[in-house]
Amino acid sequence: MTPMDMLLSRASTDRLKDPAPSPSQLTQILSTAMRAPDHGRLQPWRYVVIEGDDRPALAERIVASMARVEPEAPAAKIEKRRSRFSTMPMIIALGMHLRPEHKIPLWEQEMCVAAGAMNILNALHATGFGGVWVSGALVDDAILAADLGFAAPARLAGFLFVGTPDGPLHTPKRADPELFTARWHGHPVTFGADKD
Ligand SMILES: Cc1cc2nc3c(=O)[nH]c(=O)nc-3n(C[C@H](O)[C@H](O)[C@H](O)COP(=O)(O)O)c2cc1C
């Protein structure tokens, strides 16, 4: 597979089975995150890896967090989250070590973490693994974040579910980049994607 084939064939999946990346594979995969553009070299990316017997304890923290931030959540949603966080082959909590006082704006720090996460998703795909980035209201729960090691001003950016794809990837229809691209000739542009 060429590098372009690899990039163009990636798709998120939560249909994951064992194995998850080995420790040495994970180190290589996470190394790609450290190639993300990083204004000021702040290195804001942080990763907490949860595997094996530690997953049920994480699942309980997730359920406790839902009780705080989504008290109206139906039982089925709570049980789905409990099951997913207990059984995914590997979970990586994405943390953002933010420096609000720094001259580099927070949004740039956050985008750096996101760029790193995208590299991780591509590296997973390139090495025969797969994953999906999930979030939800609980990423705003400071108690859950602190439980994972992300005390404010650090915060959670979500979780990556990681493993080996269980079956072919279901790729959503991808957008035509022409609709999202315009050439500027001295006047404000419009985009095909925004036309009725
Ligand atoms: C920050 C962030 C949070 C996300 N949270 C969720 C989520 O909680 N649940 C979900 O189904 N998809 C979520 N997504 C979208 C999936 O990660 C994924 O992009 C989507 O399923 C489309 O698949 P694709 O990556 O193959 O295009 C999130 C994406 C991002 C960037």
The ligand as a Tripos MOL2 file, in Angstrom:
@<TRIPOS>MOLECULE
LIG
   31    33     1     0     0
SMALL
NO_CHARGES

@<TRIPOS>ATOM
      1 C1        -12.8900   15.3580   19.1690 C.3       1 LIG1
      2 C2        -13.7570   14.2890   18.5570 C.ar      1 LIG1
      3 C3        -14.7030   13.6520   19.3170 C.ar      1 LIG1
      4 C4        -15.5350   12.6610   18.7770 C.ar      1 LIG1
      5 N1        -16.4640   12.0430   19.5620 N.ar      1 LIG1
      6 C5        -17.2400   11.0880   19.0440 C.ar      1 LIG1
      7 C6        -18.1640   10.3920   19.8650 C.ar      1 LIG1
      8 O1        -18.2600   10.6130   21.0680 O.2       1 LIG1
      9 N2        -18.9570    9.4450   19.2910 N.ar      1 LIG1
     10 C7        -18.8570    9.1580   17.9420 C.ar      1 LIG1
     11 O2        -19.5910    8.2860   17.4630 O.2       1 LIG1
     12 N3        -17.9740    9.7880   17.1440 N.ar      1 LIG1
     13 C8        -17.1630   10.7370   17.6650 C.ar      1 LIG1
     14 N4        -16.2600   11.3840   16.8630 N.ar      1 LIG1
     15 C9        -16.2060   11.0320   15.4180 C.3       1 LIG1
     16 C10       -15.4330    9.7360   15.1910 C.3       1 LIG1
     17 O3        -14.1820    9.7740   15.8340 O.3       1 LIG1
     18 C11       -15.1970    9.4960   13.6840 C.3       1 LIG1
     19 O4        -14.4830   10.5440   13.1330 O.3       1 LIG1
     20 C12       -16.4980    9.3110   12.9520 C.3       1 LIG1
     21 O5        -17.0870    8.1060   13.3950 O.3       1 LIG1
     22 C13       -16.3350    9.2480   11.4310 C.3       1 LIG1
     23 O6        -15.4310    8.2490   11.0790 O.3       1 LIG1
     24 P1        -14.1880    8.5790   10.1570 P.3       1 LIG1
     25 O7        -13.0880    9.0430   11.1110 O.co2     1 LIG1
     26 O8        -13.8690    7.2990    9.4690 O.co2     1 LIG1
     27 O9        -14.5960    9.6400    9.1970 O.co2     1 LIG1
     28 C14       -15.3980   12.3240   17.4100 C.ar      1 LIG1
     29 C15       -14.4160   12.9760   16.6310 C.ar      1 LIG1
     30 C16       -13.6050   13.9360   17.2030 C.ar      1 LIG1
     31 C17       -12.5530   14.6020   16.3490 C.3       1 LIG1
@<TRIPOS>BOND
     1     1     2 1
     2     2     3 ar
     3     2    30 ar
     4     3     4 ar
     5     4     5 ar
     6     4    28 ar
     7     5     6 ar
     8     6     7 ar
     9     6    13 1
    10     7     8 2
    11     7     9 ar
    12     9    10 ar
    13    10    11 2
    14    10    12 ar
    15    12    13 ar
    16    13    14 ar
    17    14    15 1
    18    14    28 ar
    19    15    16 1
    20    16    17 1
    21    16    18 1
    22    18    19 1
    23    18    20 1
    24    20    21 1
    25    20    22 1
    26    22    23 1
    27    23    24 1
    28    24    25 2
    29    24    26 1
    30    24    27 1
    31    28    29 ar
    32    29    30 ar
    33    30    31 1
@<TRIPOS>SUBSTRUCTURE
     1 LIG1         1 GROUP 0 **** ****
